[in-house]
Amino acid sequence: MTIDYSAQVRAWLEPRADEMAELLATLVAHETENPPGRGLRDCARALNAAMAGLGFGGEIIGVPAVDAQEDPCIVRATVGDGAKTLYFHGHFDVVPVQDREQFTARRVDGRIIGRGTADMKGGIVSMLYGAAAARELGLLGDGKIVVHLVCDEETGSVAGSGYLRQHGLIDPAAVAMVTAEPSAGRIWHAARGAVSLRVTVHGREAHVGQANFGINSFEHMVRIAAPLEKYVRTMMDKHTAFAMDSNDARGSMVVVGGLSGGGSNFNVVPGTTWFTIDSRFNPEEDLEVELKNLTTIIETAADGIGAEVTVELTQFQPSASTDPDHPAGQALAQCISQVTGVQPAFEMCAGILDTRWYAQLDIPAFAYGAGRLDVSHGPNEYVGEDEMRAAAAVYALYARELLR
């Protein structure tokens, strides 16, 4: 007799649709904006309580603060007790809102709207219910699911995933890792690397009535930033060989001046001015080389006008990829096809992913989840309720495929 495990899992999940929606609404209400990184511990407690309600206990691990985060932590849980390990990974921090009302989730026409619904508190709900379904239906075989939920993915994940790596909490012998990023039906098997800089230009303050005694750091900043425009265009024209969404540019992305500031008042020559550079480099690029290229452009421009400049490296994260032909990747594609009836494409994510922390340990690592990247971080971010349950079913079946 052949058992239809997909139907079995969906039958377990469907009566729990309201539970899943209510949990997502609870998580959205926790204002875990990052930056600045507040409300993290309270959200972690809510996640721990949700897992206890699903029949598996978790723990909250405090981690050292990075930047101005308040009480950063990791939620970690184990479902099952077999020898093989499959990681379900997610993050409960979100980008800042455009309106505080985004922290009140709304159910409208089969969608849940609110900050973090797609990226990726909805994905966390799918993973938790997928893990619970796998346990309740006896799908874990000779293995276990280890759930990792981190607090700082939106700002580089050094405190969260970095802590897991540093303290040996990621087992290199794991069969695979999946993270519930909003991949819109695709499997992201690769992601770009990141280099982020903060460039500070130093001048000398002076009263506007005696501006001739000052050194205008803003004027210097404009002239230092200008040569970077050519570099931005050059990198955009260097296309990756990885498959990508047709709407995404295939070149490496560099944003100059995403944040900037300086000066003390409108009537004072600015003594200090600063701006940021943030990049997402294709896997084909050498991040050390590109970091050197960026700093050389900045320092050469500063030397040319006699300006004093400080360049601070704020993020340096390598790219990562797993061969889509890896058995763990093909198993994930098979599970998605069973649940959705669609054969998923393997693509590179346009941004960076926490998959890198696992792939660097030679663990096959993939991103797949409900929701869409193009609505994530926006004022009308949403996730489909049917998509959440479908993703949960995929995760449960994936555990069966890899752990049986």
N, C-alpha and C positions, 0 to 999 in steps of 0.2 A: 504493500500500500504506500503510495506516494503522498507525503504530507505537504500541503501548500503553506509553507511557513510565512510567506508574505501575507496571505489572507488571515492567518492566525494572529500575526502581530497587529495588523490593521484592526482586527476585531477587538483586540485588547485595548488599543489606543482610542478608538472612536468614542466609546462612552466617557472618556476622560477629556473630551474637548474643552468643556467648561473649566475643568481643573487647570488645564494647561494655560488657557486664556487668563484665568485669575492669577496664576503664579506670575505670568509675564507682566500683568498690570502691577502686581506687587513689586516686582524688580524694577520696572520703569519708574515707579514712585520714589525709589532711592536715588537721590541726586548725585550720582557718581561721576560728575563731570571731571575730566582730566585733560589739561590742567583745569583747576588747581589740585584735584585729587582729594576731595572731601567725601564723607559718607561711606567710605569703603568698608569699614568694619561692620557697620549696620547692615549693609547689603550682604556681606559675607555671612552674618548671622541668619539672615532671611534665607540664603541659599542652603545653609546647614540645616535649618529647620525643614525646608522643603525636602531635602534628601532623607531626613529622618522620617518624614511622613511617607516617603516612598519605600521605606524599609531598609535603607542602608545608611550607615552613619558616616559622617565626615569629620574633619578636623580643620580648625582655622590656624594657620601658621603665620605669626607675625614676622615681617621682614623689615630690614633697615630702610628708612625713608630715602627717597631720591628726590632732589629739588624740594618742593614745598608740600609734598604729599602728606596728608594727615593719616596716621595709623594704617599704612599699607599692609596688605595681608594676602595670603593664598588660601583657597579652599581646596582641600584634597580629600578624596574619598576612594574606597576600593569596593568594587561590586564583584562578588565571587571570590574563590580562594584557590583556583587552579594555578598551574605553573606558568602558563603563557600569559603575557601582558599585552593588552591593547589600550592605548591612551586615547581618551576623549579630552580635548583641550579647548578651553574657551576663556574669554575675558569679560569682566563685568564693569569695567570702566567705559565711559562714553565720551564723545567729544562735546564741547560746550553747546548749549541750546541757543536757538535764535529767539525763543520765547519761553518763559517759565512754564507756560501751560503744556509744553511738550512733556513734562514729567507726570502728566495725567493721561494715562492710556485711554484710547477710545476704540470701541468695537463698532466698525461700520462696514456693512456689506461684505462680511467674511474676512475683513482685514482688521488688524490691530495697529493703531497709529500712535506714535510717540517716540521719544528719543531712546535709541538703543534697541527698538523692536527688531530691526534687521541686523544691526551691528552692535552687539550680537547677543542681547539678552534673550531674544526669541530662539536663537541657536542653542543657548544654554538649556532652555526649557526642553527643546527637542532632544538634546543629548541625555538629560536626566531621565526623561520618560523613555527614551530608547534603551538606556541602561536598565531601567526598572523592568521594562517589558522582557528584555533578554534574560534577566534573572528569574522573573516570575514564570516564564514559559520554558525554562530549562534549556536555554540556548547557549550557555556559556561553556559547555563542554569541559575541557581540561585547561581552563583559563580564567582570567579575570579582567575586568575593565577598571583602569585607574583614571579617575576624573581629576583633572587639574584646571582650576579656575583662577586666573591671575588678575591683578588689579591695575596694570599699567601698560597694556598693549598699545594704547593710543599715543604713548610717549616713549616708545622704544622697547618696553618690556624687560629692561635690565633688572629692575627690582623683583619682578615676579618670575618670569621664565629664567632669567639669569640666576636667581637664587636656586631654583630647582636644579639647574645644571651644576652650579658651584657646590652644592651640598649633596650631590650624587643621588638626587631623587628622580632622575630619569634613567631608566635601565636600558643600556645599549642593546640588550638582547630582546627588546620588545618586538613584537611581530609587526606593529604599525602604529601610526598616530593619525588621527583625523581631528581637524578643528572646524567648528561650525560657522565659518565666515559666509556671508551672503553671496554665494557664487552663481545664483540664477540658473541652477540646473547643470552647471558645468563642474568639472573637477579641476581645481587649481593644483597642478603638480609642481609648479615652479613659481618663484616670486623674485622681484628685483631686490637689489641691495640699496642701502641708504647711507648717505653722508650728509650731515647737517652741521652748519657753522653759524657762529655769532661773531660778527665783525664789528669791533668798536673803534671809532675814529676819535682821536684825542686832539683837542684844540686849547684855546684859552678864553675864559669868559671875560666880558667887558660890557659896561653900560652902553646902551645904544647911542648915547650922546658922545661916547668916546670909542666907537666901534673900531677905530683905527688901531687901538691898543690890543684888540682881541685877535684870536685865530679862530675862524669860523669852521667848526668841525662839520657842519652840515654841507657847506660848499665843498669841502674835501671829500665827504662821503659820496656826494653825487658823482664826482669825477673818478672816484675809486670804483664805484659800482658800474659805471658806464661800460668799461671794457668787458664786463661779464656777459653782456648781451650777445656778443659774437660767440662766446663759449656755449651759451644756452642753445643757440641755433645749430651749432656744430653737433652737439650731443643729440639733439632732436632728430638730426638727419642720419644718425648711425642706428640702423634698424637691427632688431633682434631676429634670430632665426627661429625662436620659439613661436608656436602658435599662440595667437591672442584673439580676444574679442575684436570683431571687425570695427567697432566704434572706438577702440583704444589706439592711441598713437604708438607706433612700434619703436620709436626712438627713446632714449633715456630722457627723463624729465628733470629739469632744474628750475626752481622758483627762487628768484632773487627778491628780497624785500617782503616776504610774507608777513613778517613783523618788522617794525622799525620804530625808532623813537629817539629822544634826546632833548637837550636844552632844559633850562630851568624856568624861563618865562619869555613872553613874546618880545620884551624890550631888552633882552640880554643876548649878546653874542653867544651861541651855544658852544660850551666847552667840551661836551662829549655827545656824540651821536652814534647810533648803532643800527645795524640791520642784520637780518638772517638770510641764510642760503640753505635751501632744503632740496635734496635730490633723490631720485629713484633711478638707479643705474641698472641697465640690463645685465644679465649674468655674464655676457661676453666682455664686460669692462672690468679692468683691474682697479679696485677701489683705492688702493694705495697710490696708484698713478694719478687717478682723478683728484684725489685729495691734494696731491702735490701740484697738479695743474691749477686747481682753484687758488691755493695759497700763493702760488707764483704770480698769477694774474693780479691778485690783490696787492701783494707786496711790491710788485713792479710799478703798479699805478701809484701807490703811496710814495715810493721813492721818487717818482717822476715829478711830484709836486711838493716834495719835502714834508709829507704828512706823517704823523705818528699813528700806527694802527696796531691793534691786537686782534688776533684770530683765535677763537676758542672752538674746539671740536666738541660738539654737543651730542652727536650720534654717529656711530660707525657700525653698521650692521651688514654683514655679507649677504649676498643672494643665496638661494637654495633651490635645489630641484631633486626630484625623484623620477627615474625613468618610468614613463607611463606603461611600459610593458612589464614592469615588475608585477609578480603575481598578486601582491597586495593591492596594487592599483587596478588590475583587471578584476579582482574580486569586488572592489568597491563599485566599479562600473556595472558589473553584473547585478549587484544588489539594487542599484539605482534603476536599472532597466526593469527589474522584477516589480518594483514598486510603482514606477511612473509610466512604464511602457515605452520609454524613450532611451536610446543609447546616448550616454553623455559624451561630450567632447572633453579632451584633456587640453588645458590652456595654461598660460602663465598669467598670474595675477599682475595687474598694473602697479600694485603697491608692494609693500613688504608684508610678510606673514610670520606668525610664530612657528610655522613649520620648520623654520631654519634651525631652531634650537634642537630639534630632534634629528633633522636630516644631517646635521654636522656630526652626529653620533652614528651615522649610517642606518638610522631607523627610517623606513619608508614613510613619508609624511605627506598628507594631502589636506586640502581644504574643500569642504562641501557643506552647503547649508542652505536653509530657506532664506528668502529675501534677495534683494538686488543691491549691487554696489551703487548704482546710479541714484538711488533714493537715500542711501545711508548718509548720515551726517547732514541731511537737508531738513528743511522746516516741516516737510510732510513725510518723514520716514515711516515706513510701515512694513509689516510682514503678513502674508496670507496665512490664515489659520489652517487651511487644508495643507499648505506647504509645510507648516511646522510639523503636522502629524505625519506627513509623508517622509520628511527628513528623519523623524524619530524612528519610523519603521525601517528606513535604510540603515540607521545606526545599529538597531537591534539585529538585523539580518547580517550586517557586516561582522558583528561580534560572533555570530554563529559560524560564518564562513571561515574566520581566521582562528577561532579558538576551539572548534570541535576536534 
